[in-house]
Amino acid sequence: MHEYRLARTLFGFAEFGGWATVISGVLIFIVGIGIGGNMGSSLGGSTFGVYVGAFPGLIVTIVGLIMVLFVQIGRATVDTAQMTGKLLQNSNKELKILKAKDRGGVESLQPRKQMQSWSPPTGREKSAAEQKDTMPAIGRVEPTISTDPNPNSLMHNGKSIRMAEDGAFVGMLHFEDVEGAKQFIDQKLIPSERLAER
């Protein structure tokens, strides 16, 4: 990002020159009034000499103030350009984050409620689970059986599956579809319930 050091340096010299011109103009104005007053007194007390003597100092003072004015406008322009560059840089960073989020590379910027997900074990994981005959930590959440009739739920092996827009729920466990929830219920029945079914 540009820092505009050369422009700021030149503006510093120009501002110094502008204020020096203003001070010089004020001094010329004061000396001009004195000289013009002496000329006027020698000409019979006319004030025209005072005006003539003060006029050059007044012009130099105005020119110096205009120089300072343009320097301040230039500095404001440089400050605006620098701040716009920072805003553009921040906007580009946010745009990259949003693009990465759309591609699935970054989690959502808005915090979402954490939901537990489950997928049936396959291959080596399935055999290990069957050998241990223990439920994983996520499977220890006891599904709740709905006692109220709900049009968005169905029963499977005595367990309630609640359907929602973003998938299905068995208790607090979230599944992408109803089939996944049914597989969970079929594979994760508590051993005492399996014995009771026999």
KARAGI-V611118 format. One record per residue. N is the residue number from 1. PSI is psi in whole degrees, 0 to 359 (999 if undefined). NEAR is the number of other ideal C-beta (glycine too) atoms within 10 Angstrom. D_LAST is the distance of its C-alpha to the last C-alpha in Angstrom with 2 decimals. Layout:
n->{N | N}
psi->{PSI | PSI}
near->{NEAR | NEAR}
d_last->{D_LAST | D_LAST}
//
This chain:
n->{1 | 2 | 3 | 4 | 5 | 6 | 7 | 8 | 9 | 10 | 11 | 12 | 13 | 14 | 15 | 16 | 17 | 18 | 19 | 20 | 21 | 22 | 23 | 24 | 25 | 26 | 27 | 28 | 29 | 30 | 31 | 32 | 33 | 34 | 35 | 36 | 37 | 38 | 39 | 40 | 41 | 42 | 43 | 44 | 45 | 46 | 47 | 48 | 49 | 50 | 51 | 52 | 53 | 54 | 55 | 56 | 57 | 58 | 59 | 60 | 61 | 62 | 63 | 64 | 65 | 66 | 67 | 68 | 69 | 70 | 71 | 72 | 73 | 74 | 75 | 76 | 77 | 78 | 79 | 80 | 81 | 82 | 83 | 84 | 85 | 86 | 87 | 88 | 89 | 90 | 91 | 92 | 93 | 94 | 95 | 96 | 97 | 98 | 99 | 100 | 101 | 102 | 103 | 104 | 105 | 106 | 107 | 108 | 109 | 110 | 111 | 112 | 113 | 114 | 115 | 116 | 117 | 118 | 119 | 120 | 121 | 122 | 123 | 124 | 125 | 126 | 127 | 128 | 129 | 130 | 131 | 132 | 133 | 134 | 135 | 136 | 137 | 138 | 139 | 140 | 141 | 142 | 143 | 144 | 145 | 146 | 147 | 148 | 149 | 150 | 151 | 152 | 153 | 154 | 155 | 156 | 157 | 158 | 159 | 160 | 161 | 162 | 163 | 164 | 165 | 166 | 167 | 168 | 169 | 170 | 171 | 172 | 173 | 174 | 175 | 176 | 177 | 178 | 179 | 180 | 181 | 182 | 183 | 184 | 185 | 186 | 187 | 188 | 189 | 190 | 191 | 192 | 193 | 194 | 195 | 196 | 197 | 198}
psi->{139 | 138 | 351 | 47 | 319 | 315 | 317 | 322 | 315 | 322 | 325 | 316 | 317 | 321 | 320 | 316 | 322 | 314 | 326 | 322 | 320 | 313 | 318 | 318 | 320 | 317 | 318 | 323 | 314 | 315 | 321 | 322 | 319 | 314 | 317 | 326 | 320 | 320 | 321 | 322 | 328 | 338 | 12 | 27 | 23 | 141 | 357 | 325 | 325 | 315 | 318 | 321 | 326 | 337 | 313 | 319 | 323 | 317 | 315 | 321 | 316 | 319 | 318 | 318 | 322 | 321 | 314 | 321 | 313 | 326 | 317 | 323 | 318 | 318 | 321 | 322 | 318 | 318 | 319 | 317 | 320 | 317 | 323 | 322 | 319 | 317 | 319 | 320 | 316 | 321 | 321 | 321 | 314 | 323 | 320 | 320 | 317 | 321 | 319 | 324 | 320 | 328 | 354 | 10 | 341 | 144 | 159 | 141 | 330 | 131 | 133 | 157 | 128 | 126 | 140 | 136 | 153 | 142 | 143 | 141 | 146 | 150 | 236 | 322 | 320 | 317 | 322 | 321 | 321 | 324 | 316 | 331 | 37 | 153 | 143 | 167 | 323 | 334 | 352 | 352 | 120 | 118 | 143 | 144 | 124 | 125 | 338 | 138 | 124 | 124 | 343 | 19 | 160 | 159 | 139 | 117 | 40 | 4 | 145 | 133 | 117 | 128 | 139 | 177 | 327 | 16 | 210 | 155 | 136 | 105 | 238 | 3 | 134 | 137 | 152 | 329 | 175 | 325 | 321 | 320 | 319 | 318 | 321 | 314 | 318 | 320 | 339 | 26 | 141 | 139 | 324 | 326 | 324 | 319 | 322 | 325 | 330 | 999}
near->{9 | 9 | 10 | 18 | 9 | 8 | 15 | 14 | 10 | 13 | 19 | 12 | 10 | 16 | 17 | 13 | 14 | 20 | 15 | 12 | 19 | 19 | 13 | 15 | 21 | 15 | 13 | 19 | 18 | 13 | 14 | 22 | 16 | 12 | 15 | 20 | 16 | 13 | 15 | 18 | 12 | 10 | 10 | 6 | 9 | 14 | 10 | 11 | 20 | 19 | 14 | 15 | 22 | 20 | 14 | 14 | 19 | 15 | 13 | 20 | 19 | 13 | 14 | 20 | 15 | 13 | 19 | 17 | 11 | 14 | 20 | 13 | 11 | 17 | 17 | 10 | 13 | 17 | 12 | 10 | 13 | 15 | 10 | 10 | 14 | 10 | 10 | 11 | 10 | 10 | 10 | 10 | 10 | 10 | 10 | 11 | 13 | 12 | 11 | 12 | 14 | 9 | 8 | 7 | 9 | 13 | 10 | 7 | 9 | 6 | 7 | 7 | 5 | 7 | 12 | 14 | 12 | 20 | 11 | 14 | 14 | 8 | 7 | 8 | 12 | 12 | 11 | 11 | 17 | 10 | 8 | 9 | 7 | 11 | 15 | 12 | 8 | 13 | 17 | 10 | 14 | 11 | 20 | 13 | 10 | 15 | 7 | 6 | 6 | 11 | 6 | 12 | 15 | 16 | 11 | 15 | 11 | 11 | 22 | 20 | 23 | 18 | 16 | 10 | 5 | 9 | 16 | 22 | 21 | 24 | 15 | 12 | 19 | 19 | 23 | 13 | 11 | 16 | 11 | 20 | 26 | 18 | 16 | 23 | 18 | 12 | 15 | 19 | 17 | 12 | 10 | 8 | 11 | 9 | 9 | 9 | 9 | 4}
d_last->{74.34 | 78.11 | 79.78 | 83.20 | 85.12 | 88.28 | 88.37 | 87.87 | 90.65 | 93.05 | 92.26 | 93.10 | 96.50 | 97.15 | 96.33 | 98.64 | 101.37 | 100.81 | 101.16 | 104.19 | 105.72 | 105.12 | 106.80 | 109.65 | 110.08 | 110.29 | 112.93 | 114.87 | 114.67 | 116.13 | 118.85 | 119.61 | 120.17 | 122.58 | 124.47 | 124.51 | 125.81 | 128.68 | 129.46 | 129.42 | 131.77 | 134.18 | 134.09 | 134.99 | 131.65 | 129.62 | 125.80 | 125.43 | 125.64 | 122.71 | 120.53 | 121.58 | 120.87 | 117.43 | 116.23 | 115.37 | 113.35 | 111.45 | 110.59 | 109.43 | 107.23 | 105.59 | 104.98 | 103.34 | 101.05 | 100.06 | 99.22 | 96.97 | 95.35 | 94.49 | 93.15 | 90.78 | 89.65 | 89.03 | 87.01 | 84.90 | 84.27 | 83.19 | 80.89 | 79.34 | 78.85 | 77.22 | 74.84 | 73.98 | 73.16 | 70.79 | 69.09 | 68.78 | 67.29 | 64.67 | 63.91 | 63.42 | 60.97 | 58.93 | 59.06 | 57.73 | 54.85 | 54.02 | 54.24 | 51.96 | 49.49 | 49.59 | 48.81 | 45.86 | 47.64 | 47.96 | 45.65 | 46.66 | 49.73 | 48.26 | 45.58 | 42.19 | 39.20 | 36.97 | 33.48 | 30.63 | 29.52 | 26.58 | 26.22 | 23.35 | 24.21 | 25.68 | 26.77 | 27.49 | 26.12 | 22.66 | 22.51 | 23.82 | 21.25 | 18.40 | 20.26 | 20.79 | 17.33 | 19.31 | 20.04 | 23.71 | 25.98 | 25.87 | 22.07 | 22.26 | 23.74 | 21.30 | 21.23 | 22.48 | 21.16 | 24.18 | 24.88 | 28.08 | 28.17 | 29.53 | 30.76 | 30.33 | 26.59 | 23.44 | 19.79 | 17.11 | 13.40 | 14.85 | 17.48 | 21.16 | 23.26 | 26.97 | 29.41 | 32.89 | 35.94 | 35.25 | 31.55 | 28.24 | 26.92 | 23.57 | 24.94 | 27.93 | 26.77 | 28.89 | 28.03 | 30.57 | 28.64 | 25.59 | 23.98 | 24.18 | 22.52 | 19.60 | 19.30 | 19.41 | 16.58 | 14.40 | 15.47 | 15.91 | 12.82 | 12.98 | 10.83 | 10.02 | 8.80 | 6.52 | 5.14 | 5.40 | 3.84 | 0.00}
//
